[in-house]
Each structure stands twice: as C-alpha cells, then as structure tokens.
Amino acid sequence: MGFGENIMKTLMIIFNAIVWILGLVLFVIGIVVLVEGRNWDDIIDGKTVPVSVMLIIVGLVIAVVGFLGCCGAMKQNGNMLLIYAIILGVIIIVQLIAGILAFIYSDEAEEIVDKNAKKFLEDYDGKSQTSLVLNRVMEKFECCAVNSINDFKTGTTKTVWNQNDVPDSCCKKMTDGCGVGYFNEPNPANFYTEGCVDKTVAAFKENFKLAGICGLVFIIIEVIQIVFACALRKNADGVLA
C-alpha cells in the first residue's frame, strides 16, 4: 500500500467516523423534536412531526453511510466501498434537489410566519400555550407582536386581552407588569416596538444562507470521498466481510 493510499484511507476513516456520529446526533434530535416539538406545532403550521420523522430517517441513513465508509476503508472491502460510493452519489443528488426546492420555496416562510403569528395574536391571552410560544419568540428576537407593538391594540381580541396593555416580554427591561397600560401612556424608548415577522424571517434567511454554504462544502467533501472510495476499491478485496 502506497503513501497516497494510506492518506486516502486515513481521511476516509476520520471523515466517516465523524459522519457516523453526526448521523446518530441527527437521529436523537429527530426523536427529541418528535417528543417535544408539539409546543411549536401552531407556529410552523403543524409540521413538527414531518420534520422530526425526516430527521430520524436522514440520521439513520447518514449513520449507515458513515459505517459503510469507515469499515469499508478500514478493511478495504470492495463491496462496502462500492455500496458506499453509490449511496453517497444518490445523497448528493437528493441534496442538490432539496437545495433547489428550498431556494424556490423560501419566500413562503414569511407568509407562513405572518399568517400564524396573526392567528396567535388574535387568540393571545398571555396564558395559553400559543401565547407562551409567542412570548418566547418576542424575548428571543427582542420584538413585539407581528408587524409592530401597535398590533396588541388592533390585532388582539377584546374579550381575552386588555387592549391597553402589552405583554411584559415586549419590555426592554422585563419586570412583572411592566407592559400594563402601555397604550394609555406610550413610552417606546422602554419597549421593543418592531414586529417579530421581519426579525424571524431575517433570521431564517440568514440561517438558510449559512446552511447553503455548509451544504455546498459538504457536497464537495462527499465528491472527494467518492473519488477516494473508488481509488481504494481498485486494490480492495471484493468479498464482503
């Protein structure tokens, strides 16, 4: 075995060991989302179950690919390396298709968030599960309501929310009851007045760009791994063991 072949073998083992671990991590995350994600069902239009199932399946596939690549390289098993290269090639095609579809439909994110946030606001009472979710979003993104703080005056329901108040999560320095009577004596300097839709969509788009860059880098690495697998297979034992 030459020096170059040793380098390829070592890189494949390291890379695929990492891939195997990441696959298991995705699998666990999928289970957690499936169990705990029901709190977010309303804001993302009831899609936590499909997302969690996808994470579980993808995690398992990635773990299997990592196992085949790692063991195939260690044993220099021709059959394992061939199966690994084929599966990795299919994954690359799927990633490219998924990336294109995600780019095409990314503009729908703002529409989905806006629609569900307005429904949240209409039913807001400060105590329900959806109200608590909206509170967490407002705290995280330092925003208030949907399009602006004034939505708590015009977009809520009088019978379930005092329309002179805003939630404490809209306060820059959050204390108990800090949002009571805001619209009687507005003091914007002490409150987050910008709506949450723009901020959440901006965060989504920023993460989407980062995911796209990471995905492109990962595809390049996958192509290199296929080349390595094919090169190692030339001198590999063809018996699956």
C-alpha positions in Angstrom: 0.0 0.0 0.0 1.5 3.3 -1.1 1.7 6.6 0.9 -1.1 8.2 -1.1 -3.4 5.3 -0.5 -2.7 5.4 3.2 -3.6 9.1 3.3 -6.9 8.4 1.5 -7.7 5.5 3.8 -7.0 7.6 6.9 -9.0 10.6 5.7 -11.9 8.3 4.8 -11.9 6.7 8.2 -11.8 10.0 10.1 -14.4 11.6 7.9 -16.8 8.7 8.0 -16.4 8.3 11.8 -17.5 11.9 12.1 -20.4 11.3 9.7 -21.5 8.3 11.7 -21.5 10.3 14.9 -23.4 13.2 13.2 -26.0 10.7 11.9 -26.6 9.4 15.4 -26.9 13.0 16.7 -29.5 13.8 14.0 -31.4 10.7 14.9 -31.5 11.8 18.6 -32.5 15.3 17.6 -35.4 13.9 15.5 -36.7 11.9 18.4 -36.5 15.0 20.7 -38.3 17.1 18.1 -41.0 14.4 17.8 -41.5 14.3 21.6 -41.1 18.0 22.5 -42.0 19.7 19.2 -45.8 19.8 19.8 -45.4 23.2 21.5 -44.2 24.6 18.2 -46.9 22.9 16.0 -49.1 26.0 15.7 -46.4 28.5 14.7 -44.9 26.3 11.9 -48.3 25.0 10.7 -48.2 21.6 12.3 -45.1 20.4 10.6 -43.1 19.2 13.6 -44.0 15.5 13.0 -42.9 15.5 9.3 -39.7 17.4 10.3 -38.9 15.0 13.1 -39.5 11.9 11.0 -37.3 13.4 8.3 -34.5 14.0 10.8 -34.8 10.4 12.1 -34.7 8.9 8.6 -31.9 11.2 7.5 -29.9 10.5 10.7 -30.2 6.7 10.2 -29.2 6.9 6.5 -26.2 9.1 7.4 -25.1 6.8 10.2 -25.3 3.8 7.8 -23.3 5.7 5.2 -20.7 6.6 7.8 -20.5 3.0 8.9 -20.0 1.6 5.4 -17.4 4.2 4.6 -15.4 3.8 7.8 -15.5 0.0 7.8 -15.0 -0.3 4.0 -11.9 1.9 4.3 -10.5 0.0 7.3 -11.0 -3.4 5.8 -10.6 -2.2 2.2 -13.7 -4.2 1.4 -14.6 -3.7 -2.3 -18.3 -4.3 -1.9 -18.7 -2.0 1.1 -16.8 0.8 -0.7 -19.0 0.3 -3.9 -22.2 0.5 -1.9 -20.8 3.5 0.0 -20.0 5.3 -3.2 -23.4 4.6 -4.8 -25.4 5.7 -1.7 -23.2 8.8 -1.4 -23.8 9.6 -5.0 -27.6 9.3 -4.5 -27.4 11.5 -1.4 -25.6 14.2 -3.4 -28.3 14.2 -6.0 -31.0 14.4 -3.3 -29.1 17.3 -1.5 -29.0 19.2 -4.8 -32.7 18.7 -5.4 -33.6 19.7 -1.8 -31.4 22.8 -2.0 -33.0 23.9 -5.2 -36.6 23.3 -3.8 -35.7 25.1 -0.6 -34.5 28.1 -2.5 -37.6 28.2 -4.7 -40.0 27.9 -1.8 -38.0 30.0 0.8 -40.2 33.1 0.1 -43.2 31.2 1.6 -41.5 31.3 5.0 -42.6 34.9 5.5 -46.2 34.2 4.5 -46.4 31.2 6.9 -44.9 33.1 9.8 -47.1 36.1 9.2 -50.3 34.1 8.9 -49.7 32.0 12.0 -48.4 34.9 14.1 -51.6 36.9 13.4 -53.7 34.0 14.5 -51.6 33.7 17.7 -52.1 37.4 18.3 -55.9 37.2 17.7 -56.1 34.4 20.4 -53.5 36.0 22.7 -54.4 35.9 26.4 -51.0 35.7 28.0 -51.6 32.3 29.5 -52.3 29.8 26.7 -49.7 27.6 25.1 -49.6 29.6 21.9 -49.3 32.8 24.0 -46.3 31.4 25.8 -44.7 30.4 22.5 -45.2 34.0 21.2 -43.7 35.3 24.4 -40.6 33.2 23.9 -40.3 34.4 20.3 -40.6 38.1 21.4 -38.0 37.6 24.1 -35.6 35.8 21.8 -35.8 38.3 18.9 -36.4 41.4 21.0 -39.5 42.3 19.1 -43.2 42.8 19.9 -46.4 41.5 18.2 -46.5 40.8 14.4 -45.7 43.9 12.5 -45.3 46.4 15.3 -46.2 46.8 19.0 -49.5 48.5 17.9 -50.8 45.1 16.9 -51.6 44.4 20.6 -54.1 47.3 20.3 -55.6 46.4 17.0 -55.0 42.7 16.4 -56.0 41.2 19.7 -59.5 40.2 20.9 -61.0 42.5 23.5 -62.7 39.6 25.4 -59.5 37.8 26.1 -56.9 40.6 26.2 -56.8 44.1 27.7 -56.0 46.2 24.6 -54.4 48.9 26.6 -51.6 46.5 27.7 -48.7 44.8 26.0 -47.0 41.6 27.3 -44.1 42.0 29.7 -41.9 40.3 27.0 -42.2 43.5 25.0 -40.3 45.4 27.7 -36.6 46.0 27.2 -36.2 45.5 31.0 -38.7 42.9 31.7 -40.4 43.1 35.1 -43.7 41.8 36.3 -46.5 44.1 34.9 -44.1 46.4 33.0 -46.4 46.3 29.9 -49.6 47.2 31.8 -51.3 50.3 30.5 -48.7 50.9 27.7 -51.3 52.4 25.3 -52.5 54.8 28.0 -49.1 56.4 28.2 -46.9 55.0 25.4 -43.2 55.1 26.1 -41.5 53.5 23.1 -38.0 54.1 24.5 -38.5 51.3 27.1 -40.2 48.8 24.8 -39.4 46.7 21.7 -41.7 48.2 19.1 -40.6 46.4 16.0 -42.7 43.4 14.9 -41.5 39.9 15.0 -42.2 38.8 11.5 -39.4 40.7 9.9 -36.9 39.6 12.5 -37.8 35.9 12.4 -37.8 35.8 8.6 -34.4 37.7 8.5 -33.0 35.1 11.0 -34.4 32.3 8.8 -32.9 33.7 5.7 -29.5 34.2 7.4 -29.5 30.6 8.6 -30.6 29.5 5.1 -27.6 31.2 3.6 -25.3 29.5 6.2 -26.9 26.2 5.6 -26.4 26.6 1.8 -22.7 27.3 2.2 -22.3 24.4 4.6 -24.3 22.2 2.2 -22.0 23.1 -0.7 -18.9 22.5 1.3 -20.3 19.1 2.4 -21.1 18.1 -1.2 -17.6 18.9 -2.3 -16.3 16.7 0.6 -18.7 13.9 -0.4 -17.4 14.0 -4.0 -13.9 13.7 -2.8 -14.9 10.7 -0.6 -16.5 9.0 -3.6 -13.2 9.5 -5.5 -11.2 8.1 -2.5 -13.6 5.1 -2.3 -13.3 4.3 -6.0 -9.5 4.6 -5.8 -9.2 2.3 -2.7 -11.6 -0.2 -4.3 -9.2 -0.9 -7.1 -6.9 -2.7 -4.6 -9.6 -3.9 -2.3 -10.8 -7.4 -1.6 -14.2 -7.9 -3.3 -15.5 -10.4 -0.7 -18.0 -8.7 1.7 -16.7 -9.5 5.2 
